[in-house]
Amino acid sequence: MEPSQPPQDSPPPRQGWPAPEPSNPMGAAPAAGPPAPGPYAAPGPYTVPGPYTAPGPYTPYGPGAALGPGPGPYGAPPTTNGLAIASLVSGIVCCVPPLGLVFGLIALPQIKKRNQTGKGLAISGIVLSSLSCLLMVVGLVTGGFGEAWKGFKEGMDEAASSKSPFSLRTGECFEVDGELESYTTDVGIVDCAKPHDGEVVGGFTITGFDTWPGDDRLDKLAEERCFEISSGYAMDGWAIPERVWDYFYIPSRQSWRAGDRAVTCTLAVDGGEPLKGSLRADATTLDPDQLYYLENLNPVEEAVFAEPDEDADADFAANKAWATRVHRAIVDASKGLKNHRWSGTAVRPVADLGKELDAAAKQWDELARSADADAYWESYDLAFEALPEDIGADVREALGLAGSTANSRSA
């Protein structure tokens, strides 16, 4: 399409805005003549670009100047050498100083060649790595490095042995930092052959409560259940020191809200010297004769120590029921001992114990049949005399069990 011509009656161009001379493709010199007058005359030989003319790719130092990327928001900034950063980090981390030294030495020529930053980082990494290498050499020569490594290993072992009391497993022995009865968030696992505060005998999960039941209800539940669990774990009550009792860890109100329902049952020392050695005495540690004996005699001890808090004058019916329970446990124990084939030196002591149990059963039957509180008290002492605390000591010695009543699991 051809360009349209301006109307003939168009006004002449304004002064000071001369139209540009037509281009001379052949390179001919422009026509001579004075420049157009006016304050806006174009200076010099450069063509003033119009509003639609692209300014071109020239830089502040002229077209084609190879001086690197230009400043401003569109210029790419120089990058930092990655090996320089790695050198500094490796120099700070003392366990890998040679690596930091190598990274730094490689980074310096790269920074110069690639026009990167990070020279200071590389030099710092080289210096720190060199000092660390020197300290390592001195430590190896003097033995200080070995001591440091030993301390580091001991610290790691201690951290690894630290656990929440709720994460302890049955059979693990532990130390408590602080008082045993106070709430604790962590305990240290130790070898049971070494001195320790307690031993885990088992645990259970609380059920039947939709809301927080309170400390008192949890204490009562844990006391009953943990006694049963510890009695099955440490069946030989005579082997338990007097200062050892049942302890347990129950959920707190805060942990209950987070879903905690675990109770950890333990046997722990209450003051005095720490424990040494495991208290475990069950099917995993006892031979068949030892296990059978304890399974038959322990119910007698449990029944005796279940005596009501109120005496016969205050609650006669409860005391009669208790005497009946003890009598039944004695009879069952005597029958059980006679129905087992004993080996070795235990045959004669077991026969003698059977006779003692039969005599004790008669006295406890008389106590259970008392007509009133007065008759009950007349039979009470005779019943206990027939069932002495050390009954069965000869059998225990023959079976290799503890030979004295250090403490009773039924107490």
C-alpha positions as a printed NumPy array, in Angstrom:
array([[  0.   ,   0.   ,   0.   ],
       [  1.393,   3.313,  -0.934],
       [  1.906,   5.999,   1.652],
       [ -0.621,   8.771,   1.558],
       [  0.495,  12.27 ,   0.595],
       [ -0.024,  15.181,   2.939],
       [ -2.664,  17.708,   1.861],
       [ -1.45 ,  20.574,  -0.256],
       [ -2.688,  23.179,   2.152],
       [ -0.689,  21.743,   5.075],
       [  1.329,  24.364,   6.963],
       [  5.099,  24.43 ,   6.496],
       [  7.289,  22.663,   9.061],
       [  7.912,  24.537,  12.334],
       [ 11.298,  26.15 ,  12.854],
       [ 13.645,  24.172,  15.008],
       [ 12.226,  20.848,  13.936],
       [ 13.862,  20.287,  10.541],
       [ 12.987,  17.04 ,   8.859],
       [ 15.925,  14.643,   8.649],
       [ 17.829,  14.512,   5.426],
       [ 17.071,  11.522,   3.268],
       [ 19.523,   8.705,   3.724],
       [ 22.293,   8.342,   1.178],
       [ 22.738,   4.657,   0.514],
       [ 25.725,   5.263,  -1.75 ],
       [ 27.736,   7.027,   0.931],
       [ 27.585,  10.442,  -0.761],
       [ 28.404,  13.431,   1.387],
       [ 25.419,  15.375,   2.544],
       [ 24.68 ,  18.728,   0.938],
       [ 26.657,  21.573,   2.406],
       [ 24.95 ,  24.407,   4.159],
       [ 24.575,  25.977,   7.527],
       [ 22.563,  24.151,  10.141],
       [ 19.025,  25.158,  10.711],
       [ 18.68 ,  28.003,  13.213],
       [ 16.823,  27.61 ,  16.516],
       [ 17.513,  26.387,  20.021],
       [ 16.71 ,  22.739,  19.228],
       [ 19.13 ,  22.16 ,  16.41 ],
       [ 20.543,  18.595,  16.549],
       [ 24.212,  18.753,  17.716],
       [ 26.929,  16.843,  15.96 ],
       [ 26.654,  14.257,  13.254],
       [ 24.581,  11.754,  15.316],
       [ 21.044,  11.083,  14.277],
       [ 18.566,  11.71 ,  17.041],
       [ 16.373,   8.608,  17.388],
       [ 12.7  ,   9.196,  17.1  ],
       [ 10.14 ,   7.822,  19.464],
       [  9.918,   4.594,  17.505],
       [ 13.608,   4.056,  16.886],
       [ 15.373,   1.238,  18.838],
       [ 18.353,   2.656,  20.732],
       [ 20.665,  -0.242,  19.843],
       [ 22.87 ,  -2.534,  21.927],
       [ 25.624,  -0.138,  22.921],
       [ 27.002,   0.075,  26.469],
       [ 28.069,   3.132,  28.486],
       [ 31.546,   2.662,  27.082],
       [ 30.486,   2.537,  23.462],
       [ 29.276,  -0.132,  21.078],
       [ 31.036,  -3.459,  21.188],
       [ 32.914,  -2.808,  24.432],
       [ 33.723,  -6.251,  25.905],
       [ 33.854,  -5.286,  29.585],
       [ 31.728,  -8.004,  31.074],
       [ 28.077,  -7.865,  32.014],
       [ 26.624,  -4.433,  32.424],
       [ 25.344,  -3.132,  35.737],
       [ 21.69 ,  -2.834,  36.652],
       [ 18.882,  -5.255,  37.265],
       [ 19.453,  -7.147,  34.037],
       [ 23.176,  -7.891,  34.591],
       [ 23.975, -11.429,  35.979],
       [ 26.011, -11.144,  39.238],
       [ 29.198, -13.19 ,  39.646],
       [ 28.726, -16.597,  41.311],
       [ 30.419, -17.904,  44.458],
       [ 32.634, -20.918,  44.022],
       [ 31.052, -23.999,  45.568],
       [ 34.35 , -25.621,  46.528],
       [ 35.261, -22.496,  48.486],
       [ 32.128, -22.881,  50.568],
       [ 32.82 , -26.583,  51.037],
       [ 36.367, -25.782,  52.141],
       [ 35.18 , -23.409,  54.861],
       [ 32.531, -25.828,  56.124],
       [ 35.004, -28.738,  56.167],
       [ 37.522, -26.574,  57.992],
       [ 34.975, -25.75 ,  60.698],
       [ 33.953, -29.399,  61.069],
       [ 37.077, -30.697,  62.735],
       [ 36.49 , -34.347,  61.873],
       [ 37.214, -33.764,  58.142],
       [ 40.025, -31.152,  58.032],
       [ 42.052, -32.766,  55.183],
       [ 39.018, -32.557,  52.93 ],
       [ 38.651, -28.831,  53.606],
       [ 42.3  , -28.261,  52.725],
       [ 41.915, -30.059,  49.391],
       [ 38.715, -28.176,  48.545],
       [ 40.357, -24.833,  49.262],
       [ 43.435, -25.492,  47.126],
       [ 41.27 , -26.559,  44.189],
       [ 38.906, -23.602,  44.599],
       [ 41.541, -20.81 ,  44.363],
       [ 42.545, -21.358,  40.693],
       [ 38.924, -21.96 ,  39.732],
       [ 37.872, -18.636,  41.239],
       [ 40.514, -16.754,  39.225],
       [ 39.794, -18.581,  35.975],
       [ 36.001, -18.294,  36.164],
       [ 35.919, -14.766,  37.556],
       [ 33.993, -16.008,  40.659],
       [ 33.831, -14.839,  44.25 ],
       [ 34.72 , -16.862,  47.333],
       [ 38.469, -16.341,  47.579],
       [ 38.165, -15.338,  51.22 ],
       [ 36.08 , -18.397,  51.981],
       [ 38.629, -20.689,  50.364],
       [ 41.543, -19.084,  52.23 ],
       [ 39.668, -19.32 ,  55.548],
       [ 38.899, -22.959,  54.858],
       [ 42.55 , -23.686,  54.076],
       [ 43.725, -22.003,  57.281],
       [ 41.159, -23.717,  59.507],
       [ 41.769, -27.105,  57.884],
       [ 45.534, -26.707,  58.291],
       [ 45.145, -25.901,  61.985],
       [ 42.798, -28.847,  62.464],
       [ 45.224, -31.191,  60.717],
       [ 48.011, -29.932,  62.963],
       [ 45.903, -30.494,  66.085],
       [ 45.054, -34.008,  64.905],
       [ 48.737, -34.851,  64.453],
       [ 49.581, -33.471,  67.9  ],
       [ 46.648, -35.372,  69.429],
       [ 47.732, -38.645,  67.839],
       [ 51.314, -38.202,  68.99 ],
       [ 50.452, -37.233,  72.581],
       [ 47.438, -39.506,  72.997],
       [ 45.041, -36.632,  73.541],
       [ 43.018, -37.59 ,  70.487],
       [ 42.401, -41.024,  71.953],
       [ 41.112, -39.508,  75.185],
       [ 38.871, -37.12 ,  73.275],
       [ 37.485, -39.958,  71.199],
       [ 36.896, -41.999,  74.336],
       [ 34.974, -39.114,  75.909],
       [ 32.972, -38.634,  72.716],
       [ 32.117, -42.344,  72.613],
       [ 31.098, -42.352,  76.285],
       [ 28.848, -39.375,  75.665],
       [ 27.234, -41.105,  72.704],
       [ 26.759, -44.289,  74.73 ],
       [ 25.156, -42.323,  77.55 ],
       [ 22.812, -40.57 ,  75.144],
       [ 21.894, -43.886,  73.547],
       [ 21.128, -45.443,  76.944],
       [ 18.832, -42.609,  78.008],
       [ 15.18 , -43.579,  77.629],
       [ 11.766, -42.635,  78.802],
       [ 10.623, -44.931,  81.629],
       [  7.622, -45.793,  79.419],
       [  9.898, -47.172,  76.688],
       [ 11.751, -49.592,  78.986],
       [ 11.498, -53.289,  78.243],
       [ 10.919, -56.142,  80.662],
       [ 14.212, -57.27 ,  82.197],
       [ 16.066, -53.978,  81.691],
       [ 17.815, -52.427,  84.676],
       [ 18.008, -48.657,  85.031],
       [ 19.279, -45.685,  87.001],
       [ 17.186, -42.655,  87.941],
       [ 18.673, -39.171,  88.01 ],
       [ 17.051, -37.793,  91.154],
       [ 14.514, -39.231,  93.575],
       [ 12.836, -42.473,  92.635],
       [  9.337, -41.43 ,  93.703],
       [  9.362, -38.094,  91.839],
       [  8.142, -37.819,  88.262],
       [ 10.957, -38.47 ,  85.824],
       [ 11.102, -38.147,  82.059],
       [ 14.174, -40.259,  81.391],
       [ 16.221, -43.044,  82.933],
       [ 19.571, -44.547,  82.038],
       [ 19.778, -48.18 ,  80.945],
       [ 22.585, -50.14 ,  82.632],
       [ 23.79 , -53.718,  82.761],
       [ 21.971, -55.547,  85.565],
       [ 25.337, -56.832,  86.789],
       [ 26.301, -53.234,  87.594],
       [ 24.827, -51.105,  90.423],
       [ 21.35 , -49.84 ,  89.528],
       [ 18.17 , -48.4  ,  91.067],
       [ 15.531, -50.652,  89.608],
       [ 14.518, -53.398,  87.207],
       [ 11.525, -53.489,  84.861],
       [  9.235, -56.433,  85.572],
       [  6.588, -55.684,  82.934],
       [  3.716, -53.336,  82.233],
       [  0.19 , -53.019,  80.921],
       [ -2.123, -50.702,  78.982],
       [ -4.921, -48.845,  80.762],
       [ -8.394, -49.492,  79.349],
       [-11.966, -48.692,  80.344],
       [-11.623, -44.923,  80.788],
       [-12.864, -42.42 ,  78.206],
       [-11.603, -39.419,  80.194],
       [ -8.729, -38.747,  82.566],
       [ -9.46 , -40.953,  85.641],
       [ -7.212, -39.035,  88.017],
       [ -3.976, -39.909,  89.798],
       [ -5.657, -41.718,  92.7  ],
       [ -7.545, -44.196,  90.527],
       [ -4.491, -44.815,  88.351],
       [ -2.322, -45.342,  91.44 ],
       [ -4.717, -47.943,  92.84 ],
       [ -5.022, -49.751,  89.51 ],
       [ -1.261, -49.751,  88.952],
       [ -0.586, -50.942,  92.507],
       [ -2.801, -54.006,  92.067],
       [ -1.731, -54.93 ,  88.565],
       [  1.976, -54.274,  89.08 ],
       [  1.981, -56.465,  92.206],
       [  0.613, -59.356,  90.162],
       [  3.151, -58.733,  87.401],
       [  6.134, -58.458,  89.751],
       [  5.062, -61.593,  91.643],
       [  5.189, -63.538,  88.391],
       [  8.523, -61.977,  87.4  ],
       [ 10.348, -62.416,  90.739],
       [  8.742, -65.586,  92.067],
       [ 11.411, -66.229,  94.692],
       [ 10.396, -63.58 ,  97.202],
       [ 13.01 , -64.756,  99.69 ],
       [ 15.733, -63.618,  97.295],
       [ 14.507, -60.002,  97.157],
       [ 16.249, -57.565,  99.553],
       [ 14.07 , -55.916, 102.202],
       [ 14.556, -52.412, 100.791],
       [ 13.158, -53.371,  97.365],
       [  9.511, -52.623,  96.641],
       [  7.071, -52.256,  93.784],
       [  7.278, -48.978,  91.897],
       [  5.431, -47.964,  88.761],
       [  5.238, -45.144,  86.226],
       [  1.752, -44.022,  85.218],
       [  0.617, -41.466,  82.6  ],
       [  0.396, -37.839,  83.661],
       [ -2.618, -35.687,  82.836],
       [ -0.682, -34.082,  79.978],
       [  0.545, -37.367,  78.463],
       [ -2.963, -38.838,  78.807],
       [ -4.278, -36.105,  76.529],
       [ -1.66 , -37.115,  73.969],
       [ -2.904, -40.721,  74.015],
       [ -0.536, -42.231,  76.601],
       [ -2.081, -45.257,  78.359],
       [  1.036, -47.22 ,  79.334],
       [  2.   , -48.254,  82.875],
       [  5.545, -49.503,  83.52 ],
       [  5.99 , -51.785,  86.54 ],
       [  9.36 , -52.048,  88.285],
       [ 11.092, -53.391,  91.351],
       [ 13.277, -50.647,  92.738],
       [ 15.463, -49.962,  95.746],
       [ 14.189, -47.575,  98.397],
       [ 17.336, -45.993,  99.815],
       [ 20.561, -47.646, 100.853],
       [ 22.967, -49.383,  98.532],
       [ 21.917, -49.834,  94.894],
       [ 20.963, -53.213,  93.506],
       [ 23.433, -55.474,  91.796],
       [ 22.284, -58.437,  89.777],
       [ 18.901, -59.295,  88.326],
       [ 15.905, -60.1  ,  90.525],
       [ 14.266, -62.189,  87.827],
       [ 13.083, -65.642,  88.93 ],
       [ 10.558, -67.177,  86.537],
       [ 10.325, -69.876,  83.894],
       [ 13.232, -68.28 ,  81.988],
       [ 15.69 , -68.63 ,  84.914],
       [ 14.376, -71.466,  87.143],
       [ 14.701, -75.206,  86.647],
       [ 11.506, -77.363,  86.647],
       [ 11.727, -78.355,  90.34 ],
       [ 12.344, -74.794,  91.503],
       [  9.5  , -73.469,  89.38 ],
       [  7.052, -76.147,  90.582],
       [  7.895, -75.535,  94.231],
       [  7.381, -71.764,  94.007],
       [  4.15 , -72.139,  92.039],
       [  2.694, -74.242,  94.88 ],
       [  4.063, -72.434,  97.94 ],
       [  3.753, -68.816,  96.827],
       [ -0.088, -68.848,  97.005],
       [  0.217, -69.663, 100.723],
       [  2.366, -66.597, 101.347],
       [  0.057, -64.439,  99.263],
       [ -2.979, -65.64 , 101.214],
       [ -1.335, -65.04 , 104.609],
       [ -0.339, -61.477, 103.752],
       [ -3.845, -60.666, 102.496],
       [ -5.083, -60.367, 106.085],
       [ -7.789, -57.671, 106.431],
       [ -6.818, -54.299, 107.862],
       [ -9.621, -54.474, 110.449],
       [ -9.332, -57.183, 113.099],
       [-11.934, -59.813, 114.009],
       [-13.603, -57.571, 116.598],
       [-14.332, -54.928, 113.944],
       [-15.04 , -57.216, 110.959],
       [-15.439, -60.837, 111.985],
       [-16.848, -62.031, 108.643],
       [-13.881, -60.666, 106.64 ],
       [-11.378, -62.335, 108.956],
       [-13.183, -65.69 , 108.773],
       [-13.129, -65.48 , 104.974],
       [ -9.412, -64.727, 105.052],
       [ -8.688, -67.72 , 107.334],
       [-10.657, -69.929, 104.955],
       [ -8.555, -68.711, 102.026],
       [ -5.299, -69.483, 103.854],
       [ -6.523, -72.951, 104.818],
       [ -7.417, -73.744, 101.201],
       [ -4.003, -72.518,  99.948],
       [ -2.187, -74.744, 102.486],
       [ -4.193, -77.819, 101.486],
       [ -3.55 , -77.185,  97.772],
       [  0.18 , -76.726,  98.381],
       [  0.448, -80.002, 100.301],
       [ -1.349, -81.904,  97.54 ],
       [  0.795, -80.297,  94.875],
       [  4.066, -81.239,  96.552],
       [  2.934, -84.888,  96.873],
       [  1.929, -85.089,  93.203],
       [  5.364, -84.134,  91.855],
       [  8.315, -86.463,  91.314],
       [ 11.25 , -84.758,  93.001],
       [ 14.863, -85.431,  92.179],
       [ 18.074, -85.658,  94.17 ],
       [ 18.312, -84.4  ,  97.702],
       [ 14.921, -82.658,  97.645],
       [ 12.863, -85.839,  98.18 ],
       [ 13.213, -86.078, 101.968],
       [ 12.811, -82.325, 102.763],
       [  9.71 , -82.162, 100.57 ],
       [  8.129, -85.092, 102.45 ],
       [  8.817, -83.392, 105.797],
       [  7.346, -80.129, 104.507],
       [  4.196, -81.972, 103.438],
       [  3.656, -83.149, 107.012],
       [  4.148, -79.616, 108.356],
       [  1.591, -78.273, 105.899],
       [ -0.953, -80.915, 106.874],
       [ -0.589, -79.966, 110.554],
       [ -0.897, -76.255, 109.733],
       [ -4.008, -76.912, 107.645],
       [ -5.814, -78.316, 110.717],
       [ -5.062, -75.217, 112.785],
       [ -6.203, -72.838, 110.052],
       [ -9.36 , -74.842, 109.494],
       [-10.153, -74.444, 113.2  ],
       [ -9.53 , -70.701, 112.909],
       [-11.828, -70.466, 109.884],
       [-14.609, -72.289, 111.769],
       [-14.563, -69.958, 114.789],
       [-18.053, -69.188, 116.08 ],
       [-17.282, -65.669, 117.249],
       [-14.467, -63.18 , 117.724],
       [-13.421, -64.6  , 121.093],
       [-13.047, -68.104, 119.683],
       [-11.222, -66.621, 116.717],
       [ -8.569, -65.014, 118.944],
       [ -8.071, -68.29 , 120.858],
       [ -7.106, -70.072, 117.607],
       [ -5.249, -67.194, 115.958],
       [ -1.793, -67.602, 117.533],
       [ -1.856, -71.405, 117.195],
       [ -2.526, -71.077, 113.465],
       [  0.461, -68.811, 112.92 ],
       [  2.726, -71.003, 115.044],
       [  1.855, -73.947, 112.802],
       [  2.877, -71.954, 109.738],
       [  6.225, -70.325, 110.634],
       [  7.788, -67.696, 108.399],
       [ 10.721, -69.906, 107.44 ],
       [  8.622, -72.961, 106.597],
       [ 10.156, -74.903, 103.698],
       [ 13.697, -73.579, 104.262],
       [ 15.19 , -77.097, 103.995],
       [ 13.469, -77.679, 100.655],
       [ 14.685, -74.368,  99.323],
       [ 18.242, -75.212, 100.274],
       [ 17.986, -78.583,  98.553],
       [ 16.614, -76.923,  95.398],
       [ 19.234, -74.158,  95.332],
       [ 16.811, -71.333,  96.101],
       [ 17.404, -68.48 ,  98.531],
       [ 17.839, -69.899, 102.026],
       [ 16.432, -67.014, 104.103],
       [ 13.425, -64.738, 104.006],
       [ 15.028, -61.462, 102.916],
       [ 11.658, -60.08 , 101.909],
       [  8.301, -61.424, 100.781],
       [  6.607, -60.507,  97.514],
       [  3.329, -60.876,  99.343],
       [  4.149, -58.249, 101.972]])
